[in-house]
Amino acid sequence: MFGREYPFYNSCPLEAMNNNIFMEKGVFQTSLWRETLHSIADCVVIITDDHVEKLYGVSLKKDLEKCGFNVYCFTFPVGESSKTRKWKEHIENQMLQAALGRDICIISLGGGVVGDLAGFVASTYCRGVPFVSIPTTLLAQVDACIGGKVGVNTPWSKNSIGVFYHPCMMIIDPDFLLSLSPLEILNGIAEIVKYALVFSKDLLKKLEEHVSLYELIEPSYRIKKEIVEKDPFEKGIRRILNFGHTIGHAIETLSNYQISHGQAIAIGMLLEAHCSCQMNYLREEELFAIKALLEDYGFSLSLPQKLSKEEFFRIMKLDKKASSSMPRFVVLEDLGKVSPFDGSYCAPMDFPMLKEALQWFA
Protein backbone atom coordinates (compact mmCIF):
# COMPACT_ATOMS: atom_id res chain seq x y z
CA MET A 1 0.00 0.00 0.00
CA PHE A 2 2.78 2.48 0.71
CA GLY A 3 5.11 2.15 -2.29
CA ARG A 4 8.28 4.11 -2.91
CA GLU A 5 9.22 7.41 -1.36
CA TYR A 6 8.92 10.31 -3.76
CA PRO A 7 10.59 13.72 -3.29
CA PHE A 8 7.73 15.76 -4.79
CA TYR A 9 5.12 13.96 -2.71
CA ASN A 10 2.36 15.97 -1.04
CA SER A 11 2.27 19.18 -3.03
CA CYS A 12 5.81 20.03 -4.09
CA PRO A 13 6.83 23.67 -4.46
CA LEU A 14 6.48 24.86 -8.05
CA GLU A 15 10.19 25.68 -8.34
CA ALA A 16 11.04 22.05 -7.53
CA MET A 17 9.50 20.98 -10.84
CA ASN A 18 11.87 22.93 -13.07
CA ASN A 19 13.67 19.78 -14.21
CA ASN A 20 10.39 17.93 -14.72
CA ILE A 21 8.71 20.28 -17.18
CA PHE A 22 8.69 19.03 -20.77
CA MET A 23 7.56 21.85 -23.08
CA GLU A 24 8.11 21.35 -26.81
CA LYS A 25 6.21 20.51 -29.97
CA GLY A 26 5.91 16.74 -30.30
CA VAL A 27 7.22 15.97 -26.79
CA PHE A 28 4.12 13.91 -25.91
CA GLN A 29 5.16 11.30 -28.46
CA THR A 30 8.73 10.97 -27.16
CA SER A 31 10.07 8.62 -24.47
CA LEU A 32 11.72 11.41 -22.44
CA TRP A 33 8.90 11.97 -19.96
CA ARG A 34 8.02 8.26 -19.77
CA GLU A 35 11.53 7.56 -18.45
CA THR A 36 11.00 10.14 -15.71
CA LEU A 37 7.59 8.62 -14.96
CA HIS A 38 9.28 5.28 -14.22
CA SER A 39 11.14 6.98 -11.35
CA ILE A 40 7.80 8.01 -9.83
CA ALA A 41 5.67 4.87 -10.04
CA ASP A 42 5.16 1.68 -12.01
CA CYS A 43 1.38 1.81 -11.61
CA VAL A 44 -0.37 4.81 -13.17
CA VAL A 45 -3.98 5.96 -13.19
CA ILE A 46 -5.09 8.05 -16.17
CA ILE A 47 -7.99 10.37 -15.34
CA THR A 48 -9.59 12.02 -18.36
CA ASP A 49 -12.95 12.90 -19.88
CA ASP A 50 -14.77 10.74 -22.40
CA HIS A 51 -13.80 13.04 -25.29
CA VAL A 52 -10.05 13.15 -24.62
CA GLU A 53 -10.07 9.42 -23.89
CA LYS A 54 -10.95 8.74 -27.52
CA LEU A 55 -8.45 11.27 -28.85
CA TYR A 56 -5.42 10.39 -26.71
CA GLY A 57 -6.33 8.26 -23.69
CA VAL A 58 -6.66 4.87 -25.38
CA SER A 59 -3.34 5.21 -27.22
CA LEU A 60 -1.56 6.57 -24.12
CA LYS A 61 -2.73 3.57 -22.08
CA LYS A 62 -1.40 1.16 -24.73
CA ASP A 63 1.92 2.99 -25.02
CA LEU A 64 2.48 3.01 -21.26
CA GLU A 65 1.62 -0.68 -21.00
CA LYS A 66 4.21 -1.41 -23.70
CA CYS A 67 6.72 0.49 -21.55
CA GLY A 68 6.02 -1.83 -18.61
CA PHE A 69 3.53 0.23 -16.62
CA ASN A 70 0.45 -1.19 -14.97
CA VAL A 71 -2.23 1.22 -16.24
CA TYR A 72 -5.81 2.05 -15.20
CA CYS A 73 -8.02 4.62 -16.90
CA PHE A 74 -11.06 6.32 -15.37
CA THR A 75 -13.25 8.78 -17.25
CA PHE A 76 -16.13 11.17 -16.68
CA PRO A 77 -18.44 13.12 -19.02
CA VAL A 78 -16.77 16.05 -20.79
CA GLY A 79 -17.61 19.54 -19.54
CA GLU A 80 -17.58 21.91 -16.58
CA SER A 81 -20.78 20.34 -15.19
CA SER A 82 -18.77 17.22 -14.29
CA LYS A 83 -16.33 19.10 -12.04
CA THR A 84 -18.23 18.17 -8.89
CA ARG A 85 -17.83 16.37 -5.58
CA LYS A 86 -20.08 13.64 -6.98
CA TRP A 87 -17.70 12.79 -9.83
CA LYS A 88 -14.67 13.04 -7.56
CA GLU A 89 -16.27 10.49 -5.24
CA HIS A 90 -17.20 8.25 -8.18
CA ILE A 91 -13.60 8.13 -9.44
CA GLU A 92 -12.23 7.54 -5.94
CA ASN A 93 -14.69 4.68 -5.41
CA GLN A 94 -13.53 3.05 -8.65
CA MET A 95 -9.91 3.37 -7.56
CA LEU A 96 -10.67 1.86 -4.16
CA GLN A 97 -12.61 -1.00 -5.76
CA ALA A 98 -9.51 -1.68 -7.90
CA ALA A 99 -7.49 -1.94 -4.64
CA LEU A 100 -5.14 0.87 -5.67
CA GLY A 101 -2.91 2.19 -2.91
CA ARG A 102 -0.59 5.12 -2.47
CA ASP A 103 2.14 3.60 -4.65
CA ILE A 104 0.41 4.96 -7.76
CA CYS A 105 0.82 8.08 -9.87
CA ILE A 106 -2.22 9.83 -11.31
CA ILE A 107 -1.97 11.25 -14.83
CA SER A 108 -4.29 14.14 -15.60
CA LEU A 109 -4.93 14.04 -19.36
CA GLY A 110 -7.14 16.82 -20.66
CA GLY A 111 -8.14 20.42 -20.22
CA GLY A 112 -8.69 22.54 -17.14
CA VAL A 113 -11.69 20.59 -15.86
CA VAL A 114 -9.74 17.32 -16.02
CA GLY A 115 -6.70 18.89 -14.37
CA ASP A 116 -8.73 20.38 -11.52
CA LEU A 117 -10.65 17.18 -10.83
CA ALA A 118 -7.74 14.75 -11.26
CA GLY A 119 -5.43 16.95 -9.19
CA PHE A 120 -8.00 17.14 -6.41
CA VAL A 121 -8.35 13.35 -6.43
CA ALA A 122 -4.55 13.05 -6.24
CA SER A 123 -4.36 15.48 -3.32
CA THR A 124 -6.70 13.44 -1.10
CA TYR A 125 -6.44 9.82 -2.27
CA CYS A 126 -4.57 7.86 0.43
CA ARG A 127 -3.76 11.31 1.88
CA GLY A 128 -2.02 12.36 -1.32
CA VAL A 129 -0.33 10.65 -4.27
CA PRO A 130 1.88 12.24 -6.97
CA PHE A 131 0.26 13.32 -10.20
CA VAL A 132 1.46 14.25 -13.66
CA SER A 133 -0.28 16.97 -15.67
CA ILE A 134 -0.68 16.58 -19.44
CA PRO A 135 -2.78 19.60 -20.52
CA THR A 136 -4.41 19.17 -23.92
CA THR A 137 -6.08 22.59 -24.32
CA LEU A 138 -4.61 26.06 -24.70
CA LEU A 139 -6.42 27.18 -21.54
CA ALA A 140 -4.83 24.39 -19.53
CA GLN A 141 -1.36 24.86 -21.04
CA VAL A 142 -1.14 28.58 -20.28
CA ASP A 143 -3.17 28.71 -17.08
CA ALA A 144 -4.98 25.80 -15.44
CA CYS A 145 -2.06 23.37 -15.16
CA ILE A 146 0.24 25.96 -13.55
CA GLY A 147 0.03 27.03 -9.93
CA GLY A 148 -1.39 24.05 -8.08
CA LYS A 149 -5.03 25.12 -7.80
CA VAL A 150 -7.20 21.99 -7.90
CA GLY A 151 -10.81 21.54 -6.86
CA VAL A 152 -14.45 21.33 -7.83
CA ASN A 153 -17.48 23.55 -8.33
CA THR A 154 -20.62 23.68 -6.20
CA PRO A 155 -24.11 25.03 -6.99
CA TRP A 156 -23.13 28.17 -5.07
CA SER A 157 -19.91 29.12 -6.89
CA LYS A 158 -17.08 27.93 -9.08
CA ASN A 159 -13.93 26.33 -7.60
CA SER A 160 -15.29 26.79 -4.08
CA ILE A 161 -13.94 23.45 -2.75
CA GLY A 162 -10.28 22.60 -3.33
CA VAL A 163 -6.63 22.80 -2.29
CA PHE A 164 -3.21 23.87 -3.55
CA TYR A 165 -1.47 20.76 -4.89
CA HIS A 166 1.22 20.86 -7.58
CA PRO A 167 1.88 18.16 -10.18
CA CYS A 168 5.30 16.53 -10.00
CA MET A 169 5.71 16.67 -13.79
CA MET A 170 4.11 18.55 -16.69
CA ILE A 171 4.10 17.77 -20.40
CA ILE A 172 3.15 20.83 -22.48
CA ASP A 173 2.89 19.92 -26.16
CA PRO A 174 1.45 22.53 -28.59
CA ASP A 175 0.60 19.71 -31.01
CA PHE A 176 -2.46 19.01 -28.84
CA LEU A 177 -3.91 22.32 -30.00
CA LEU A 178 -4.40 20.97 -33.54
CA SER A 179 -7.48 19.07 -32.34
CA LEU A 180 -9.15 22.07 -30.67
CA SER A 181 -12.24 23.95 -31.84
CA PRO A 182 -12.11 27.76 -32.30
CA LEU A 183 -14.14 28.12 -29.09
CA GLU A 184 -11.56 26.12 -27.13
CA ILE A 185 -8.78 28.28 -28.55
CA LEU A 186 -10.66 31.39 -27.40
CA ASN A 187 -10.85 29.96 -23.87
CA GLY A 188 -7.05 30.03 -23.76
CA ILE A 189 -6.71 33.36 -25.56
CA ALA A 190 -8.81 35.01 -22.83
CA GLU A 191 -6.24 34.00 -20.20
CA ILE A 192 -3.35 35.17 -22.40
CA VAL A 193 -5.06 38.55 -22.79
CA LYS A 194 -5.39 38.64 -19.00
CA TYR A 195 -1.63 38.08 -18.52
CA ALA A 196 -0.90 40.89 -20.96
CA LEU A 197 -3.28 43.36 -19.31
CA VAL A 198 -2.09 42.75 -15.74
CA PHE A 199 1.61 42.12 -16.27
CA SER A 200 3.18 42.46 -19.71
CA LYS A 201 3.03 45.11 -22.42
CA ASP A 202 5.40 42.91 -24.44
CA LEU A 203 2.83 40.13 -24.48
CA LEU A 204 0.13 42.67 -25.30
CA LYS A 205 2.16 43.72 -28.34
CA LYS A 206 2.43 40.09 -29.47
CA LEU A 207 -1.36 39.77 -29.22
CA GLU A 208 -1.88 42.94 -31.22
CA GLU A 209 0.48 41.60 -33.89
CA HIS A 210 -1.38 38.26 -33.98
CA VAL A 211 1.74 36.13 -33.59
CA SER A 212 1.32 32.34 -33.64
CA LEU A 213 -0.14 30.47 -30.69
CA TYR A 214 3.20 28.74 -30.22
CA GLU A 215 4.80 32.15 -29.58
CA LEU A 216 2.16 32.96 -26.96
CA ILE A 217 2.31 29.79 -24.85
CA GLU A 218 5.79 30.09 -23.33
CA PRO A 219 5.62 33.79 -22.28
CA SER A 220 2.18 33.21 -20.77
CA TYR A 221 3.39 30.13 -18.92
CA ARG A 222 6.46 32.00 -17.65
CA ILE A 223 4.38 34.94 -16.39
CA LYS A 224 2.09 32.73 -14.33
CA LYS A 225 5.00 30.65 -13.03
CA GLU A 226 6.87 33.79 -11.91
CA ILE A 227 3.84 35.19 -10.09
CA VAL A 228 2.94 31.88 -8.43
CA GLU A 229 6.48 31.40 -7.14
CA LYS A 230 6.28 34.84 -5.48
CA ASP A 231 2.88 34.11 -3.90
CA PRO A 232 2.06 30.37 -3.93
CA PHE A 233 -1.06 30.60 -1.72
CA GLU A 234 -2.63 33.74 -3.21
CA LYS A 235 -2.17 36.12 -0.30
CA GLY A 236 -1.05 39.08 -2.39
CA ILE A 237 0.29 39.58 -5.91
CA ARG A 238 -1.12 36.29 -7.23
CA ARG A 239 -4.56 37.88 -6.97
CA ILE A 240 -3.78 39.87 -10.13
CA LEU A 241 -4.31 36.61 -12.03
CA ASN A 242 -8.00 36.88 -11.08
CA PHE A 243 -8.52 39.95 -13.25
CA GLY A 244 -11.86 39.47 -15.01
CA HIS A 245 -12.64 36.39 -12.94
CA THR A 246 -14.69 37.99 -10.14
CA ILE A 247 -17.38 38.86 -12.67
CA GLY A 248 -16.48 36.12 -15.15
CA HIS A 249 -16.98 33.26 -12.70
CA ALA A 250 -20.35 34.72 -11.70
CA ILE A 251 -21.36 34.75 -15.38
CA GLU A 252 -20.36 31.09 -15.74
CA THR A 253 -22.26 30.08 -12.62
CA LEU A 254 -25.44 32.00 -13.45
CA SER A 255 -25.48 30.68 -17.02
CA ASN A 256 -25.03 27.11 -15.71
CA TYR A 257 -21.79 27.05 -17.75
CA GLN A 258 -23.66 27.60 -21.02
CA ILE A 259 -21.40 30.62 -21.56
CA SER A 260 -17.86 29.35 -22.13
CA HIS A 261 -15.01 30.20 -19.79
CA GLY A 262 -13.24 32.36 -22.36
CA GLN A 263 -16.34 34.35 -23.26
CA ALA A 264 -17.20 34.86 -19.58
CA ILE A 265 -13.69 36.01 -18.68
CA ALA A 266 -13.54 38.35 -21.69
CA ILE A 267 -16.77 40.00 -20.54
CA GLY A 268 -15.48 40.02 -16.95
CA MET A 269 -12.25 41.74 -17.99
CA LEU A 270 -14.12 44.42 -19.92
CA LEU A 271 -16.54 45.07 -17.04
CA GLU A 272 -13.75 45.14 -14.44
CA ALA A 273 -11.77 47.48 -16.68
CA HIS A 274 -14.85 49.73 -16.75
CA CYS A 275 -14.94 49.64 -12.94
CA SER A 276 -11.26 50.65 -12.98
CA CYS A 277 -12.33 53.65 -15.06
CA GLN A 278 -15.13 54.45 -12.61
CA MET A 279 -12.50 54.61 -9.87
CA ASN A 280 -10.35 56.95 -12.03
CA TYR A 281 -7.46 54.52 -12.35
CA LEU A 282 -7.76 53.50 -16.01
CA ARG A 283 -8.22 55.97 -18.84
CA GLU A 284 -11.25 55.63 -21.11
CA GLU A 285 -9.11 55.23 -24.24
CA GLU A 286 -7.41 52.23 -22.60
CA LEU A 287 -10.81 50.73 -21.79
CA PHE A 288 -11.80 50.96 -25.45
CA ALA A 289 -8.42 49.54 -26.50
CA ILE A 290 -9.23 46.46 -24.39
CA LYS A 291 -12.67 46.22 -25.98
CA ALA A 292 -11.16 46.49 -29.48
CA LEU A 293 -8.58 43.76 -28.73
CA LEU A 294 -11.25 41.35 -27.45
CA GLU A 295 -13.46 42.01 -30.47
CA ASP A 296 -10.46 41.58 -32.77
CA TYR A 297 -9.98 38.04 -31.43
CA GLY A 298 -13.65 37.21 -31.96
CA PHE A 299 -15.07 37.28 -28.44
CA SER A 300 -18.83 37.70 -28.26
CA LEU A 301 -19.29 40.58 -25.83
CA SER A 302 -22.94 40.09 -24.96
CA LEU A 303 -24.91 38.80 -21.98
CA PRO A 304 -28.28 37.03 -21.83
CA GLN A 305 -30.93 39.52 -20.78
CA LYS A 306 -32.30 37.19 -18.09
CA LEU A 307 -29.21 37.45 -15.84
CA SER A 308 -30.27 39.72 -12.95
CA LYS A 309 -27.96 42.29 -11.38
CA GLU A 310 -29.01 41.17 -7.88
CA GLU A 311 -28.06 37.54 -8.60
CA PHE A 312 -24.76 38.72 -10.07
CA PHE A 313 -23.87 40.51 -6.87
CA ARG A 314 -25.01 37.61 -4.66
CA ILE A 315 -22.77 35.15 -6.52
CA MET A 316 -19.84 37.57 -6.48
CA LYS A 317 -20.05 37.74 -2.68
CA LEU A 318 -19.00 34.06 -2.67
CA ASP A 319 -15.84 34.82 -4.67
CA LYS A 320 -12.65 33.73 -2.89
CA LYS A 321 -11.32 37.31 -2.83
CA ALA A 322 -14.45 38.60 -1.09
CA SER A 323 -13.97 40.19 2.32
CA SER A 324 -16.82 40.57 4.85
CA SER A 325 -19.24 39.45 2.09
CA MET A 326 -18.07 42.31 -0.15
CA PRO A 327 -16.75 41.19 -3.56
CA ARG A 328 -13.35 42.55 -4.56
CA PHE A 329 -11.81 42.90 -7.99
CA VAL A 330 -8.44 43.59 -9.60
CA VAL A 331 -8.02 47.21 -10.66
CA LEU A 332 -6.05 48.19 -13.76
CA GLU A 333 -4.18 51.48 -13.58
CA ASP A 334 -2.55 51.04 -17.01
CA LEU A 335 -2.33 48.43 -19.73
CA GLY A 336 0.07 45.85 -18.31
CA LYS A 337 -0.14 47.16 -14.74
CA VAL A 338 -2.50 46.74 -11.77
CA SER A 339 -2.94 48.84 -8.66
CA PRO A 340 -1.29 47.14 -5.64
CA PHE A 341 -3.63 48.59 -2.97
CA ASP A 342 -1.03 48.18 -0.21
CA GLY A 343 -0.34 44.56 -1.12
CA SER A 344 -3.94 43.34 -1.36
CA TYR A 345 -4.05 43.80 -5.16
CA CYS A 346 -7.83 44.14 -5.19
CA ALA A 347 -10.51 46.65 -4.23
CA PRO A 348 -14.13 46.39 -3.02
CA MET A 349 -16.91 46.43 -5.60
CA ASP A 350 -20.28 47.65 -4.34
CA PHE A 351 -23.65 47.05 -6.00
CA PRO A 352 -23.98 50.54 -7.58
CA MET A 353 -20.58 50.12 -9.25
CA LEU A 354 -21.55 46.73 -10.71
CA LYS A 355 -24.95 48.09 -11.79
CA GLU A 356 -23.35 51.04 -13.60
CA ALA A 357 -20.84 48.73 -15.33
CA LEU A 358 -23.60 46.41 -16.53
CA GLN A 359 -25.69 49.35 -17.77
CA TRP A 360 -22.66 50.67 -19.72
CA PHE A 361 -22.05 47.19 -21.12
CA ALA A 362 -25.65 46.84 -22.26
Buried (B, 14 or more C-beta within 10 A) or exposed (E): EEBEEBEBBEBBEBEEBEEBBBBEEEBBEEEEBBEBBEEBBBBBBBBBBEBBBEBBBEEBBEBBEEBEBEBBBBBBEBEBEBBBBEBBEBBBEBBEEEEBBBBBBBBBBBBBBBBBBBBBBBBBBBEBBBBBBBBBBBBBBBBBBBBBBBBBBBEEBBBBBBBBBBBBBBBBBBBBBEEBEEEBBBBBBBBBBBBBBBBBEEBBEBBEEEEEBEEBBBBBBBBBBEBBEEBBEBEBBBBBBBBBBBBBBBBBBBBEBEBBBBBBBBBBBBBBBBBBBBBEBBBEEBBEBBBEBBEEBBBBEEBEEEBEEEEBBBBBBBBBBBEEEBBBBBBBBBBBBBBBBEEBBBBBBEBEBBBEBBEBBE
